Every structure is written in structure tokens, then in C-alpha cells.
Amino acid sequence: MSVRMNPGDQVVFDRLDLAEVLGIWRHARGRVVGIHPQPGRPPTIDVQFDGHETLHHYLPTLFKRVN
């Protein structure tokens, strides 16, 4: 992870094409609600956006921290 993310950090999509595919407004702000270490691999994160189910186990490189 180039930028360390912590639970509660506010994030936006860094990959706008993914936001569109998921039907989430491209500049919507979400919150990191979980971090999952992966032995030998980059960790994954869970992100919650208002009005959408939690996105489980996404690579942090798909988001950028805004706070």
C-alpha cells in the first residue's frame, strides 16, 4: 500500500471506471471499515459508502485517502 489506510479514513475511488461499474457516484466518499492482512500479499480493505452495501476485500490501490 503506498498510503497507509486505517479504519475510519475517508476515501474516494482512485479508479473511476470501477466506481461506475459498481454504480457508485465517482466522487462519493466512503469510510474504511475493515482491514484484512493477507500473508505474502497486500492487505485488502472493506469500504462503506452511504446507500451501498460494504465493498468487501478490495485492494487499497483502488482508492485514495482524502483525510
PyMOL Python script that loads the backbone (N, CA, C, O; Angstrom):
from pymol import cmd

cmd.read_pdbstr("""\
ATOM      1  N   MET A   1       0.842  -1.161   0.000  1.00  0.00           N
ATOM      2  CA  MET A   1       0.000   0.000   0.000  1.00  0.00           C
ATOM      3  C   MET A   1       0.892   1.231   0.000  1.00  0.00           C
ATOM      4  O   MET A   1       1.750   1.364   0.873  1.00  0.00           O
ATOM      5  N   SER A   2       0.714   2.119  -0.942  1.00  0.00           N
ATOM      6  CA  SER A   2       1.550   3.307  -0.990  1.00  0.00           C
ATOM      7  C   SER A   2       1.167   4.288   0.117  1.00  0.00           C
ATOM      8  O   SER A   2       2.048   4.935   0.683  1.00  0.00           O
ATOM      9  N   VAL A   3      -0.103   4.415   0.436  1.00  0.00           N
ATOM     10  CA  VAL A   3      -0.565   5.262   1.523  1.00  0.00           C
ATOM     11  C   VAL A   3      -1.220   4.362   2.551  1.00  0.00           C
ATOM     12  O   VAL A   3      -2.141   3.607   2.238  1.00  0.00           O
ATOM     13  N   ARG A   4      -0.740   4.449   3.773  1.00  0.00           N
ATOM     14  CA  ARG A   4      -1.315   3.608   4.823  1.00  0.00           C
ATOM     15  C   ARG A   4      -2.730   4.067   5.132  1.00  0.00           C
ATOM     16  O   ARG A   4      -2.963   5.250   5.377  1.00  0.00           O
ATOM     17  N   MET A   5      -3.668   3.140   5.122  1.00  0.00           N
ATOM     18  CA  MET A   5      -5.056   3.442   5.448  1.00  0.00           C
ATOM     19  C   MET A   5      -5.393   2.789   6.775  1.00  0.00           C
ATOM     20  O   MET A   5      -4.887   1.718   7.111  1.00  0.00           O
ATOM     21  N   ASN A   6      -6.247   3.452   7.511  1.00  0.00           N
ATOM     22  CA  ASN A   6      -6.682   2.976   8.814  1.00  0.00           C
ATOM     23  C   ASN A   6      -8.198   2.967   8.865  1.00  0.00           C
ATOM     24  O   ASN A   6      -8.841   3.703   8.116  1.00  0.00           O
ATOM     25  N   PRO A   7      -8.788   2.145   9.737  1.00  0.00           N
ATOM     26  CA  PRO A   7     -10.239   2.192   9.894  1.00  0.00           C
ATOM     27  C   PRO A   7     -10.681   3.621  10.200  1.00  0.00           C
ATOM     28  O   PRO A   7     -10.070   4.318  11.010  1.00  0.00           O
ATOM     29  N   GLY A   8     -11.747   4.035   9.539  1.00  0.00           N
ATOM     30  CA  GLY A   8     -12.285   5.374   9.723  1.00  0.00           C
ATOM     31  C   GLY A   8     -11.782   6.388   8.719  1.00  0.00           C
ATOM     32  O   GLY A   8     -12.373   7.459   8.581  1.00  0.00           O
ATOM     33  N   ASP A   9     -10.691   6.075   8.007  1.00  0.00           N
ATOM     34  CA  ASP A   9     -10.202   7.005   6.988  1.00  0.00           C
ATOM     35  C   ASP A   9     -11.258   7.199   5.915  1.00  0.00           C
ATOM     36  O   ASP A   9     -11.946   6.258   5.520  1.00  0.00           O
ATOM     37  N   GLN A  10     -11.373   8.428   5.452  1.00  0.00           N
ATOM     38  CA  GLN A  10     -12.295   8.732   4.363  1.00  0.00           C
ATOM     39  C   GLN A  10     -11.558   8.532   3.040  1.00  0.00           C
ATOM     40  O   GLN A  10     -10.419   8.972   2.882  1.00  0.00           O
ATOM     41  N   VAL A  11     -12.218   7.864   2.092  1.00  0.00           N
ATOM     42  CA  VAL A  11     -11.596   7.553   0.806  1.00  0.00           C
ATOM     43  C   VAL A  11     -12.551   7.865  -0.339  1.00  0.00           C
ATOM     44  O   VAL A  11     -13.766   7.940  -0.155  1.00  0.00           O
ATOM     45  N   VAL A  12     -11.975   8.045  -1.518  1.00  0.00           N
ATOM     46  CA  VAL A  12     -12.721   8.139  -2.771  1.00  0.00           C
ATOM     47  C   VAL A  12     -12.085   7.145  -3.735  1.00  0.00           C
ATOM     48  O   VAL A  12     -10.961   6.688  -3.526  1.00  0.00           O
ATOM     49  N   PHE A  13     -12.815   6.822  -4.785  1.00  0.00           N
ATOM     50  CA  PHE A  13     -12.262   5.916  -5.784  1.00  0.00           C
ATOM     51  C   PHE A  13     -11.110   6.582  -6.519  1.00  0.00           C
ATOM     52  O   PHE A  13     -11.229   7.722  -6.968  1.00  0.00           O
ATOM     53  N   ASP A  14     -10.017   5.886  -6.639  1.00  0.00           N
ATOM     54  CA  ASP A  14      -8.918   6.316  -7.491  1.00  0.00           C
ATOM     55  C   ASP A  14      -9.116   5.744  -8.892  1.00  0.00           C
ATOM     56  O   ASP A  14      -8.571   6.264  -9.866  1.00  0.00           O
ATOM     57  N   ARG A  15      -9.899   4.670  -8.985  1.00  0.00           N
ATOM     58  CA  ARG A  15     -10.241   4.037 -10.254  1.00  0.00           C
ATOM     59  C   ARG A  15     -11.694   4.367 -10.568  1.00  0.00           C
ATOM     60  O   ARG A  15     -12.603   3.656 -10.139  1.00  0.00           O
ATOM     61  N   LEU A  16     -11.912   5.439 -11.312  1.00  0.00           N
ATOM     62  CA  LEU A  16     -13.270   5.899 -11.581  1.00  0.00           C
ATOM     63  C   LEU A  16     -14.068   4.913 -12.411  1.00  0.00           C
ATOM     64  O   LEU A  16     -15.293   4.863 -12.301  1.00  0.00           O
ATOM     65  N   ASP A  17     -13.387   4.120 -13.251  1.00  0.00           N
ATOM     66  CA  ASP A  17     -14.105   3.111 -14.030  1.00  0.00           C
ATOM     67  C   ASP A  17     -14.751   2.080 -13.110  1.00  0.00           C
ATOM     68  O   ASP A  17     -15.843   1.591 -13.399  1.00  0.00           O
ATOM     69  N   LEU A  18     -14.088   1.748 -12.004  1.00  0.00           N
ATOM     70  CA  LEU A  18     -14.659   0.787 -11.060  1.00  0.00           C
ATOM     71  C   LEU A  18     -15.876   1.381 -10.357  1.00  0.00           C
ATOM     72  O   LEU A  18     -16.873   0.688 -10.154  1.00  0.00           O
ATOM     73  N   ALA A  19     -15.804   2.648  -9.989  1.00  0.00           N
ATOM     74  CA  ALA A  19     -16.952   3.307  -9.361  1.00  0.00           C
ATOM     75  C   ALA A  19     -18.171   3.227 -10.275  1.00  0.00           C
ATOM     76  O   ALA A  19     -19.273   2.920  -9.822  1.00  0.00           O
ATOM     77  N   GLU A  20     -17.973   3.499 -11.541  1.00  0.00           N
ATOM     78  CA  GLU A  20     -19.089   3.460 -12.493  1.00  0.00           C
ATOM     79  C   GLU A  20     -19.666   2.058 -12.626  1.00  0.00           C
ATOM     80  O   GLU A  20     -20.884   1.889 -12.672  1.00  0.00           O
ATOM     81  N   VAL A  21     -18.801   1.055 -12.687  1.00  0.00           N
ATOM     82  CA  VAL A  21     -19.268  -0.331 -12.796  1.00  0.00           C
ATOM     83  C   VAL A  21     -20.095  -0.717 -11.576  1.00  0.00           C
ATOM     84  O   VAL A  21     -21.093  -1.426 -11.701  1.00  0.00           O
ATOM     85  N   LEU A  22     -19.684  -0.251 -10.390  1.00  0.00           N
ATOM     86  CA  LEU A  22     -20.396  -0.580  -9.154  1.00  0.00           C
ATOM     87  C   LEU A  22     -21.615   0.303  -8.915  1.00  0.00           C
ATOM     88  O   LEU A  22     -22.358   0.088  -7.957  1.00  0.00           O
ATOM     89  N   GLY A  23     -21.825   1.292  -9.777  1.00  0.00           N
ATOM     90  CA  GLY A  23     -22.984   2.163  -9.639  1.00  0.00           C
ATOM     91  C   GLY A  23     -22.870   3.154  -8.502  1.00  0.00           C
ATOM     92  O   GLY A  23     -23.880   3.580  -7.942  1.00  0.00           O
ATOM     93  N   ILE A  24     -21.652   3.522  -8.157  1.00  0.00           N
ATOM     94  CA  ILE A  24     -21.413   4.495  -7.093  1.00  0.00           C
ATOM     95  C   ILE A  24     -20.912   5.772  -7.743  1.00  0.00           C
ATOM     96  O   ILE A  24     -20.057   5.741  -8.628  1.00  0.00           O
ATOM     97  N   TRP A  25     -21.451   6.889  -7.296  1.00  0.00           N
ATOM     98  CA  TRP A  25     -21.047   8.182  -7.832  1.00  0.00           C
ATOM     99  C   TRP A  25     -19.536   8.297  -7.767  1.00  0.00           C
ATOM    100  O   TRP A  25     -18.939   7.994  -6.734  1.00  0.00           O
ATOM    101  N   ARG A  26     -18.916   8.723  -8.838  1.00  0.00           N
ATOM    102  CA  ARG A  26     -17.457   8.661  -8.968  1.00  0.00           C
ATOM    103  C   ARG A  26     -16.705   9.467  -7.931  1.00  0.00           C
ATOM    104  O   ARG A  26     -15.534   9.180  -7.683  1.00  0.00           O
ATOM    105  N   HIS A  27     -17.323  10.466  -7.310  1.00  0.00           N
ATOM    106  CA  HIS A  27     -16.622  11.256  -6.297  1.00  0.00           C
ATOM    107  C   HIS A  27     -17.204  11.026  -4.898  1.00  0.00           C
ATOM    108  O   HIS A  27     -16.949  11.798  -3.974  1.00  0.00           O
ATOM    109  N   ALA A  28     -17.989   9.953  -4.757  1.00  0.00           N
ATOM    110  CA  ALA A  28     -18.571   9.647  -3.451  1.00  0.00           C
ATOM    111  C   ALA A  28     -17.466   9.318  -2.455  1.00  0.00           C
ATOM    112  O   ALA A  28     -16.476   8.667  -2.790  1.00  0.00           O
ATOM    113  N   ARG A  29     -17.655   9.777  -1.240  1.00  0.00           N
ATOM    114  CA  ARG A  29     -16.681   9.490  -0.185  1.00  0.00           C
ATOM    115  C   ARG A  29     -17.177   8.333   0.656  1.00  0.00           C
ATOM    116  O   ARG A  29     -18.341   8.282   1.053  1.00  0.00           O
ATOM    117  N   GLY A  30     -16.275   7.409   0.917  1.00  0.00           N
ATOM    118  CA  GLY A  30     -16.576   6.261   1.760  1.00  0.00           C
ATOM    119  C   GLY A  30     -15.643   6.249   2.952  1.00  0.00           C
ATOM    120  O   GLY A  30     -14.754   7.093   3.070  1.00  0.00           O
ATOM    121  N   ARG A  31     -15.854   5.285   3.835  1.00  0.00           N
ATOM    122  CA  ARG A  31     -15.005   5.117   5.012  1.00  0.00           C
ATOM    123  C   ARG A  31     -14.453   3.696   5.038  1.00  0.00           C
ATOM    124  O   ARG A  31     -15.156   2.731   4.737  1.00  0.00           O
ATOM    125  N   VAL A  32     -13.182   3.593   5.405  1.00  0.00           N
ATOM    126  CA  VAL A  32     -12.572   2.280   5.607  1.00  0.00           C
ATOM    127  C   VAL A  32     -13.177   1.703   6.887  1.00  0.00           C
ATOM    128  O   VAL A  32     -13.071   2.306   7.955  1.00  0.00           O
ATOM    129  N   VAL A  33     -13.810   0.538   6.775  1.00  0.00           N
ATOM    130  CA  VAL A  33     -14.452  -0.089   7.936  1.00  0.00           C
ATOM    131  C   VAL A  33     -13.763  -1.383   8.350  1.00  0.00           C
ATOM    132  O   VAL A  33     -14.118  -1.969   9.373  1.00  0.00           O
ATOM    133  N   GLY A  34     -12.794  -1.831   7.580  1.00  0.00           N
ATOM    134  CA  GLY A  34     -12.059  -3.036   7.942  1.00  0.00           C
ATOM    135  C   GLY A  34     -10.788  -3.163   7.123  1.00  0.00           C
ATOM    136  O   GLY A  34     -10.733  -2.744   5.967  1.00  0.00           O
ATOM    137  N   ILE A  35      -9.771  -3.747   7.736  1.00  0.00           N
ATOM    138  CA  ILE A  35      -8.504  -4.009   7.051  1.00  0.00           C
ATOM    139  C   ILE A  35      -8.158  -5.465   7.312  1.00  0.00           C
ATOM    140  O   ILE A  35      -8.218  -5.934   8.448  1.00  0.00           O
ATOM    141  N   HIS A  36      -7.794  -6.178   6.247  1.00  0.00           N
ATOM    142  CA  HIS A  36      -7.534  -7.612   6.342  1.00  0.00           C
ATOM    143  C   HIS A  36      -6.130  -7.931   5.844  1.00  0.00           C
ATOM    144  O   HIS A  36      -5.893  -7.929   4.636  1.00  0.00           O
ATOM    145  N   PRO A  37      -5.195  -8.205   6.752  1.00  0.00           N
ATOM    146  CA  PRO A  37      -3.852  -8.607   6.323  1.00  0.00           C
ATOM    147  C   PRO A  37      -3.937  -9.889   5.499  1.00  0.00           C
ATOM    148  O   PRO A  37      -4.761 -10.761   5.774  1.00  0.00           O
ATOM    149  N   GLN A  38      -3.091  -9.994   4.501  1.00  0.00           N
ATOM    150  CA  GLN A  38      -3.033 -11.174   3.639  1.00  0.00           C
ATOM    151  C   GLN A  38      -1.577 -11.663   3.643  1.00  0.00           C
ATOM    152  O   GLN A  38      -0.721 -11.024   3.031  1.00  0.00           O
ATOM    153  N   PRO A  39      -1.285 -12.759   4.305  1.00  0.00           N
ATOM    154  CA  PRO A  39       0.109 -13.230   4.356  1.00  0.00           C
ATOM    155  C   PRO A  39       0.722 -13.353   2.958  1.00  0.00           C
ATOM    156  O   PRO A  39       0.197 -14.061   2.099  1.00  0.00           O
ATOM    157  N   GLY A  40       1.827 -12.661   2.749  1.00  0.00           N
ATOM    158  CA  GLY A  40       2.522 -12.730   1.479  1.00  0.00           C
ATOM    159  C   GLY A  40       1.898 -11.904   0.367  1.00  0.00           C
ATOM    160  O   GLY A  40       2.393 -11.914  -0.760  1.00  0.00           O
ATOM    161  N   ARG A  41       0.823 -11.193   0.663  1.00  0.00           N
ATOM    162  CA  ARG A  41       0.145 -10.363  -0.343  1.00  0.00           C
ATOM    163  C   ARG A  41      -0.235  -9.036   0.290  1.00  0.00           C
ATOM    164  O   ARG A  41      -0.229  -8.913   1.514  1.00  0.00           O
ATOM    165  N   PRO A  42      -0.564  -8.046  -0.519  1.00  0.00           N
ATOM    166  CA  PRO A  42      -1.029  -6.775   0.055  1.00  0.00           C
ATOM    167  C   PRO A  42      -2.327  -6.982   0.827  1.00  0.00           C
ATOM    168  O   PRO A  42      -3.120  -7.856   0.476  1.00  0.00           O
ATOM    169  N   PRO A  43      -2.555  -6.185   1.878  1.00  0.00           N
ATOM    170  CA  PRO A  43      -3.816  -6.309   2.616  1.00  0.00           C
ATOM    171  C   PRO A  43      -4.985  -5.866   1.741  1.00  0.00           C
ATOM    172  O   PRO A  43      -4.804  -5.193   0.727  1.00  0.00           O
ATOM    173  N   THR A  44      -6.174  -6.253   2.152  1.00  0.00           N
ATOM    174  CA  THR A  44      -7.380  -5.768   1.499  1.00  0.00           C
ATOM    175  C   THR A  44      -8.154  -4.930   2.510  1.00  0.00           C
ATOM    176  O   THR A  44      -7.927  -5.026   3.716  1.00  0.00           O
ATOM    177  N   ILE A  45      -9.076  -4.102   1.999  1.00  0.00           N
ATOM    178  CA  ILE A  45      -9.875  -3.249   2.873  1.00  0.00           C
ATOM    179  C   ILE A  45     -11.352  -3.407   2.549  1.00  0.00           C
ATOM    180  O   ILE A  45     -11.728  -3.779   1.437  1.00  0.00           O
ATOM    181  N   ASP A  46     -12.176  -3.117   3.543  1.00  0.00           N
ATOM    182  CA  ASP A  46     -13.623  -3.023   3.363  1.00  0.00           C
ATOM    183  C   ASP A  46     -13.970  -1.547   3.428  1.00  0.00           C
ATOM    184  O   ASP A  46     -13.518  -0.839   4.328  1.00  0.00           O
ATOM    185  N   VAL A  47     -14.776  -1.077   2.474  1.00  0.00           N
ATOM    186  CA  VAL A  47     -15.156   0.334   2.411  1.00  0.00           C
ATOM    187  C   VAL A  47     -16.673   0.425   2.388  1.00  0.00           C
ATOM    188  O   VAL A  47     -17.337  -0.311   1.657  1.00  0.00           O
ATOM    189  N   GLN A  48     -17.225   1.340   3.199  1.00  0.00           N
ATOM    190  CA  GLN A  48     -18.673   1.571   3.257  1.00  0.00           C
ATOM    191  C   GLN A  48     -18.994   2.930   2.655  1.00  0.00           C
ATOM    192  O   GLN A  48     -18.420   3.943   3.055  1.00  0.00           O
ATOM    193  N   PHE A  49     -19.912   2.952   1.692  1.00  0.00           N
ATOM    194  CA  PHE A  49     -20.420   4.179   1.091  1.00  0.00           C
ATOM    195  C   PHE A  49     -21.880   4.314   1.488  1.00  0.00           C
ATOM    196  O   PHE A  49     -22.606   3.320   1.521  1.00  0.00           O
ATOM    197  N   ASP A  50     -22.320   5.525   1.788  1.00  0.00           N
ATOM    198  CA  ASP A  50     -23.731   5.748   2.104  1.00  0.00           C
ATOM    199  C   ASP A  50     -24.596   5.242   0.959  1.00  0.00           C
ATOM    200  O   ASP A  50     -24.346   5.557  -0.205  1.00  0.00           O
ATOM    201  N   GLY A  51     -25.612   4.458   1.294  1.00  0.00           N
ATOM    202  CA  GLY A  51     -26.541   3.967   0.285  1.00  0.00           C
ATOM    203  C   GLY A  51     -26.080   2.725  -0.458  1.00  0.00           C
ATOM    204  O   GLY A  51     -26.767   2.266  -1.371  1.00  0.00           O
ATOM    205  N   HIS A  52     -24.935   2.174  -0.087  1.00  0.00           N
ATOM    206  CA  HIS A  52     -24.420   0.980  -0.760  1.00  0.00           C
ATOM    207  C   HIS A  52     -23.951  -0.024   0.283  1.00  0.00           C
ATOM    208  O   HIS A  52     -23.518   0.345   1.375  1.00  0.00           O
ATOM    209  N   GLU A  53     -24.042  -1.275  -0.068  1.00  0.00           N
ATOM    210  CA  GLU A  53     -23.506  -2.296   0.819  1.00  0.00           C
ATOM    211  C   GLU A  53     -21.998  -2.114   0.931  1.00  0.00           C
ATOM    212  O   GLU A  53     -21.368  -1.481   0.084  1.00  0.00           O
ATOM    213  N   THR A  54     -21.440  -2.676   1.979  1.00  0.00           N
ATOM    214  CA  THR A  54     -19.992  -2.599   2.161  1.00  0.00           C
ATOM    215  C   THR A  54     -19.293  -3.347   1.039  1.00  0.00           C
ATOM    216  O   THR A  54     -19.672  -4.466   0.692  1.00  0.00           O
ATOM    217  N   LEU A  55     -18.272  -2.720   0.480  1.00  0.00           N
ATOM    218  CA  LEU A  55     -17.433  -3.373  -0.528  1.00  0.00           C
ATOM    219  C   LEU A  55     -16.367  -4.157   0.236  1.00  0.00           C
ATOM    220  O   LEU A  55     -15.511  -3.571   0.899  1.00  0.00           O
ATOM    221  N   HIS A  56     -16.425  -5.468   0.141  1.00  0.00           N
ATOM    222  CA  HIS A  56     -15.550  -6.341   0.919  1.00  0.00           C
ATOM    223  C   HIS A  56     -14.314  -6.750   0.142  1.00  0.00           C
ATOM    224  O   HIS A  56     -14.396  -7.129  -1.027  1.00  0.00           O
ATOM    225  N   HIS A  57     -13.174  -6.670   0.798  1.00  0.00           N
ATOM    226  CA  HIS A  57     -11.892  -7.210   0.319  1.00  0.00           C
ATOM    227  C   HIS A  57     -11.425  -6.600  -1.001  1.00  0.00           C
ATOM    228  O   HIS A  57     -11.075  -7.318  -1.938  1.00  0.00           O
ATOM    229  N   TYR A  58     -11.423  -5.284  -1.064  1.00  0.00           N
ATOM    230  CA  TYR A  58     -10.882  -4.584  -2.231  1.00  0.00           C
ATOM    231  C   TYR A  58      -9.455  -4.154  -1.962  1.00  0.00           C
ATOM    232  O   TYR A  58      -9.089  -3.874  -0.820  1.00  0.00           O
ATOM    233  N   LEU A  59      -8.654  -4.100  -3.003  1.00  0.00           N
ATOM    234  CA  LEU A  59      -7.277  -3.645  -2.852  1.00  0.00           C
ATOM    235  C   LEU A  59      -7.258  -2.144  -2.588  1.00  0.00           C
ATOM    236  O   LEU A  59      -7.948  -1.386  -3.271  1.00  0.00           O
ATOM    237  N   PRO A  60      -6.481  -1.711  -1.611  1.00  0.00           N
ATOM    238  CA  PRO A  60      -6.436  -0.284  -1.286  1.00  0.00           C
ATOM    239  C   PRO A  60      -5.986   0.588  -2.447  1.00  0.00           C
ATOM    240  O   PRO A  60      -6.265   1.787  -2.457  1.00  0.00           O
ATOM    241  N   THR A  61      -5.299   0.015  -3.421  1.00  0.00           N
ATOM    242  CA  THR A  61      -4.830   0.814  -4.556  1.00  0.00           C
ATOM    243  C   THR A  61      -5.973   1.307  -5.440  1.00  0.00           C
ATOM    244  O   THR A  61      -5.760   2.140  -6.321  1.00  0.00           O
ATOM    245  N   LEU A  62      -7.194   0.793  -5.208  1.00  0.00           N
ATOM    246  CA  LEU A  62      -8.341   1.261  -5.973  1.00  0.00           C
ATOM    247  C   LEU A  62      -8.921   2.550  -5.398  1.00  0.00           C
ATOM    248  O   LEU A  62      -9.790   3.167  -6.013  1.00  0.00           O
ATOM    249  N   PHE A  63      -8.441   2.962  -4.214  1.00  0.00           N
ATOM    250  CA  PHE A  63      -8.952   4.126  -3.512  1.00  0.00           C
ATOM    251  C   PHE A  63      -7.820   5.057  -3.185  1.00  0.00           C
ATOM    252  O   PHE A  63      -6.654   4.663  -3.185  1.00  0.00           O
ATOM    253  N   LYS A  64      -8.164   6.297  -2.906  1.00  0.00           N
ATOM    254  CA  LYS A  64      -7.172   7.224  -2.363  1.00  0.00           C
ATOM    255  C   LYS A  64      -7.757   7.886  -1.129  1.00  0.00           C
ATOM    256  O   LYS A  64      -8.941   8.219  -1.082  1.00  0.00           O
ATOM    257  N   ARG A  65      -6.908   8.067  -0.135  1.00  0.00           N
ATOM    258  CA  ARG A  65      -7.336   8.654   1.129  1.00  0.00           C
ATOM    259  C   ARG A  65      -7.553  10.146   0.935  1.00  0.00           C
ATOM    260  O   ARG A  65      -6.778  10.800   0.237  1.00  0.00           O
ATOM    261  N   VAL A  66      -8.603  10.694   1.549  1.00  0.00           N
ATOM    262  CA  VAL A  66      -8.890  12.111   1.399  1.00  0.00           C
ATOM    263  C   VAL A  66      -8.801  12.874   2.714  1.00  0.00           C
ATOM    264  O   VAL A  66      -9.085  14.071   2.745  1.00  0.00           O
ATOM    265  N   ASN A  67      -8.420  12.224   3.779  1.00  0.00           N
ATOM    266  CA  ASN A  67      -8.268  12.943   5.050  1.00  0.00           C
ATOM    267  C   ASN A  67      -6.875  12.772   5.589  1.00  0.00           C
ATOM    268  O   ASN A  67      -6.555  13.304   6.652  1.00  0.00           O
TER     269      ASN A  67
END
""", "prot")
cmd.dss("prot")
cmd.show_as("cartoon", "prot")
cmd.util.cbc("prot")
cmd.orient("prot")
